Amino acid sequence: MSNGPATPPSSSSPALATTIKPTDLRGILQYVPRFQGQIFILAFDGSIVADENLGNLLVDLTVLRSLGIKIVVVHGIGHQIQELAIARKIPITNTDGTGVTDAATLDLAIRASSRVSHSLVEGLTQNSLKCAIPNAVRALPLGIIRGVDQQFTGKVERIDKDFIMGLINNQVVPVLSPIAFGPDGKSLRVNSDLLAAELAEALHATKIIYLTTGAGLEIDGVFRREIAVDSLQRILTNDPERVSESCRSKAAHAVKAIETGTPRVHILDGRIFDGLLNEVFSNEGVGSLVYGNDYQQIRKARKGDVRLIYNLTRAAVRREELLHRTQQAIEKNIDQFFVFEIDENIIACVTLYFYPNKPHLAEIGSLYVMPFYHNRGIGKKMVEYAILMAKERGAKTVVALSTQSFGFFQNVVGFEESDKSILPESRLKIYEESGRNAKVLIKHL
């Protein structure tokens, strides 16, 4: 695979057949054990509900449900409330539930919400899915902010988790609107991006998927396929203008969601045919992924990863970048492997080995990053993490043997070329017998 385009193709591009065909069951079924029984929050912008691709999205949603994934739908109404305001010639105070909501705007919001919820229920019914619109969101008035009364704008106080989980466990898809209810039972307008994050926290969801009319997350005018939450938070705190205005709200609520326990947040163009399935069931996806900090993506390999590691590294073995290891050899030494996951997909690996007779020397090996993820700093993070683990276990020096990546080890992670005599006798024997004539590189810790 290539490193991919700097920006994703438009919705009219034939390239949107992307990396897998949703009809390819083998491509989809490999993900089923990972996602089965988990909760996904699908957040539809009002503009997406009005788009001609809505029917296809609801078919995609039906596929997710058929694979045992639990779905909660949240929707916005910005597009519809603007249409109603123009048609009725009624000025409104805001469209997205973040500013003042006066009585006239609230009335239009309730009407718009009813219309959008009905469209979604109708579409889900056409796909033979049971669904319901629960009054499960309790809110409080936002109050007076900087001297301005926000009137009927609300903030989420509580999610009735038992109510929603009862629906989910009875195979019902809950459809949540951005109209919540105050202590007196009266309606309050809430922001749908915020509502999705609050639902994800309350329900311990695995993902939020924001479906919008933009390509995804744009920072400094450049589309980002993925970004760590701490990096995104720094940008939003120090220079929020760097994040395009169209996705700034979703970026902020992605940070909130991850900080409160949701592992992954996706932002993608809901107008792309089959885009939802490709985002969920392929390594690369079509939108943007916000995830926890970089080292949180690295973990010790497990026996269940053996086949994935073998398949990941086969191409590098053929190019003689890595030593050949059978699946049996990988399984035997699985405790030496660390893997890097993005959205529960293994996209990189590295090994860390300690010599029994030289406890202060450790060897880093089998470093491999899937080509699509090259030039994103993942290889550097893997080596740095292995070094961190080596230091914790008392190593004073780490060594790496490389035939083709020695430039990376020297220029990127600070290794120096050394003589093979540094290797323990048993390792030196293997080195000589391999005939690869790899460069020996070391780093003092």
N, C-alpha and C positions, 0 to 999 in steps of 0.2 A: 504494500500500500504506500501511496505517497503521503506527504505531510498534510495534504488537503489544501483547499483554497483558503485565502486570507478571509474571504467573506463567503457566506453560503449562497447557493444559487437562488434565483428568484422563484416564485411559485409557478412560473410558466416554463421553467427550464426542464428539459427532458432528463437532466442529471438527477432529478429528485426521485429517481428509482433507488437512490442511495445504495447502501451497502448490502442489505438483505432484502429479499422479497418476502413481504408479510405472508404470502401463501406458502413459503418454504417452511414446512413444519419442523424440519430438522433445525433450522436456524432459530425458531421460536422456542422449541421444546427444551433446549439446553438451559433456558432461563427459568423454566417453570418451577423447578425445585427451590430456586432462590427467592421467588416472589410469591409463591403460593401461600395464601392465608394472610398476606400483608395488606396494609391499608394504603391506598394511594388517594390523595386529594387532587381532583381535577378541577382547576379553576378556569372557567371560561370567561373571557372578556365579553361584554355585551356585543361588541363588533363581530366577534367570532360566532355568536349565536345567530347573528343576522347574515352571516356569510353562507354562500352556496355550498361550502364544504362541510357544514354542520352535520349533514346526514352521514357523510363518510366518517367523521369523528365519532359519531354515536355507534357506528358499526365497529370501529376500532375499540371503543369502550366495551362493547358487547364481547369482543374477543378477549379482552382482559378479564372480564367477569367469568367467561367460560373456562378460563385457565385457573380459576380459584383465587383471583386477586379481588380484594374487597375495595369497592369504589365509593367515594363520596364526591358529589358534584357541588361546586360553588359557582355562582355566576355574578357577573357585574351587569350594570344597566346604563353605563355612560352613553353609549351610542343611542339607545332607545329614548332616554330622557331628553337628549338634545333634539331628537326628531319630534317628540311630543311638544316640547317647548316651542319649536318653530311652527308646527302645525296649529297649535292653539294660541300662538302669539303671547305666550306667558314668559316673562323674564325669569330665569332661574339663578340661584345664588351659587351653586356649584354642581358639577356633574359626577364627581367620583366619591363623594362622602367624606372628604377630608376638610372641607371648609364649612362655612355657615350654611345650614339648611333651614330656609324659612318655610312657612306653612304651605305656600304655593308649590315650592320645590319638593317638599315631602309628598304632597298629593300626587304630583307627576311621578315621583320615584315609586310610590306604591303601585300606580297604574302600570308603569314600565316594568316593574318587578313581576307583577302578575302575568304580564304578556310574555316575558322571557321565561319564567318558570313553566308556563303552559307549553311553550314551544319545546322546552327540554323534555317535559313529561310526555308530550305527544310523540316526540322522536324516540324516546326510550320505550314507550308502549309499542310503537311500530316495530321495534326490535325485540319484542316479546320479553321485555324486562319489567319486573315489578318496581315501582318507585313511589316516593311519597315526599311531600313538602312539609317537614316538621317545624313546629314553633319551638325549636330547641336552643335558640340563642337569646340569652338575656343580656340586656345592655343598660348602661346608665348614660344620662346626658353628658356630653363632653364638658359642658359648663362654659365658663367665661375664660377665654384665652387671650392674654395681652389686652385685656379690657374689652374684648369683643364677645358678646353672647353668641355661642354657636347654635343656639336654639334647638333644632330637632336632629342635630348630628349626635350620634352615640358612640360610645366605646364599649367593647365587649366586656361584660362582667363575668359571665359564666356560660359554659357550654354544657347542656344536659347530655353528658356522655352516655348514661345508661339508656336514654331514649334512642339516641342515634345507634348505639351498638345493638340495641334490640332489633332495630330495623335491619341493620347489616346482617346480623345472625339469622334473620328470617329471609335472607336473599332479596332484600329490598334495597334499592339504591336511594339514599337520601339526597334530596335536591335542596340546597340551602341558598336563600336569596339574601341580598344585602339590606334587608329590612329586619331589624331585631325588635325586641319588645322590652319596654322599661318595667320598673316595679309596679306601675299602675296599669300595665297591659297595653299602654299606648305605643304606637310605632315610632321607631328611631332609625335613622339612616346610618349605615356603617359602610366602611370601605371594604370592598370584596377581597382585595389583596391581603389586608389585615385579617379578615375573617378566615381566609384559607390558612394563614399561619396559626391563628388561634385554634382552629379545628385540628390541625396537624399535631399541635402540642397536646391538646386534650385527649385525642384518640391514639396517640403514640404512632402516628403515621410514618411510613418508611419514606415516602416521597410526597412532595407537592409538585404538580406539573401545571405551570401557568401557560395557558393558551392565549396568545395575543396576535396582533397583526404585524408585529415586528419580527425580524430574523431571530432575535434573542438579545443577549446582553452586549451592548456596545459601550466600549470605554475608549476615550480619545478618538471616537469615530471608527474604531476597529471592532469587528465582531469577535467575541471571545467564546471559544468552544467550552472552556472550563476555567474556573478560577477558585482558589482557596478562599474560604470565608474570611480569614483574617486579612488577606490582601484586599478583598472587596470592602471590608469594614473600614480599613485605613483610608481608602479612597473616599468612601462616603463621609467619613468624619472630617478629613482634611481638605478635600477638594471635590465635593459632590458634583460639580459641574462637569467633571470628566465623564460621568455616566450620563448617557443620553437621556433626555427628559422623559421620553416615551417609556423607558423601562426602569426609571429611578425608584418608583414606588415598589416595584416587584423586587428590585435589588435589595432595598432596605428591609422588606419583609422576608426575603430569603435569608438575610443575616439573622433576623429575629428568630425565624423558624429553626435554623441550625443551632443557634445558641440555646434554644429550649428543647433540643433533642431530636429534631428531624434530620436524618443523615444527609439527604440529598434534595436539592431544589432544581427543577428544570424550568427554563423559559424558552418557549419555541413558538414558531409561526403556525397557528392553527389552521391556516389556509392551505397548507401543504398536504396533498393527497398521500395517505399512508404515513404522514409525518409522526403521528403519535406512536404507532407501532414501531417505527424505525428508531424513535428516540428511546423507547423502553427496551427493545430487543436487538440492539446492535451496540458494539463498542463505541462507535463514533457518534451515532445519533445525528440529529439535524439541527438541534438548537444549542443552548448554553446550559452548562451544569455548574452549580455552586455547591461546593462540598467542604467538609471539615478540614482542619489544618493538615499540611502536607504529611507530617509524620504519622498522623492518625490514619492515613491511607496505607501505611506499611504495617504488615503483621507477619508473624511467623507462619510458615507454610504448614498445611495440614495434609494428612494422607489423601484426603479427597481432592487435593490440588495436583496430584502426581501427573495425571493425564493432561491437565491444562498446562502445566509447566513443560512437559515433554513436547506438546504441540506448539507451544509458544516459541521454544528454542530450536525447533527442527531446522528452520531456514538458516539460522546462524551456524548450526553444525555443518550443514551442506556447504556453506561458504568458508568453512574452517575457521570461523571466528571463535567458536567454542568447541571444547572437547565433546566427543560423542558420549552421551549417557543413555543407557536403556531406561525404560520406565522402572524396571526392577532396581536399577542403581539409584535412580532418583528417590524411589520409595525408601530404600535402605538408608539413605542419607538425608531424608526429608527434614530432619531437625536442623540441618545446616542452612536451609533455604529461608529467605524472606521474600515476600511478594508485595507488589504495589497494586492496589485496587482502585479503580474508578467505577463507581456505580456497580460495585460487586463483580466487576470483570477484572481478571488478572491481566495487567498490561506490561509488567516488568518483573524481573526477579534478580536476585543476587545470592551468593552463598558466603558464609563466614565459617572458616574451619580453624580449629586450634590444634597445634601439634602437641601430642602428649608429653614428649620429652623436651619441648621448648615452650613452656606456658606463657612466656612473655611475647611470643610471636604468633600472629594470626594471619591467615590468608584469605583474601577476598577474591572470589571467582564467579564464573557463570553469570556475569552481569549482562543482562539483555533487556532492551526496551523495544516494544512493538514499534515498527517504523512510523506508523501514523502519529505516534507521540514523541518523535524525535524533536530536538531543539526546544524542549519545554522545561528543561532542567530536571527531569525525572531521574536520569542516570546519575546526576550529581547528588540528588537527594538519597538515592539508594546507597551510594558509596558512603556518604556522610553518615547515614543511619548505621550502616555496618561498622564504621569506625567508632561511632558512639557506643554500640553494643560491645565492641572489642575492648574499648577503654573501661567500660563498666566491669568487664570480666578480668581486668588486670593486665591486658596486653600493653606493651611498650612500643611495639613496632608492628605495622601491617605490611604485607607483601601482596603484590598482584602480578600475575604472569599474563602477558598479552602479545598476540601476534599482529593485531590490526588496530587495537584501540589504545595503544600506548600513548599516543598524542593526547587523548582525552585524559588519561590518568596523570600525565605530566602537566598539561596546560590548564586543566579545569579543576582537578582535585588535589594538585600539589604533590604528586609522587615524584621520586627521583629514580633514575636508572641505577641499578646496583649490579653486583656480580652474583652469579648463580651459587656461589659458595655460601651465601647466607642461608640457603635452603637446608633443612635437616636432611640427613643421609637418605632416609626412606623417600622423601619428596624429590630429592635430587636424582635418585634412581629412576623414578617415574618420569621426571623431566627429560632425562637423557634418552630413555626408551621411546618416548613419544616422537622424537625427531622433529618436533615443531619449531625448535629453536626460538621459543618465545622470549621476549625481553623480560627481564626481572626488574620489577619496580618496587620501591619501598617508601613508606611514610613513617616517620618517627612521631609518636603521640606525646 
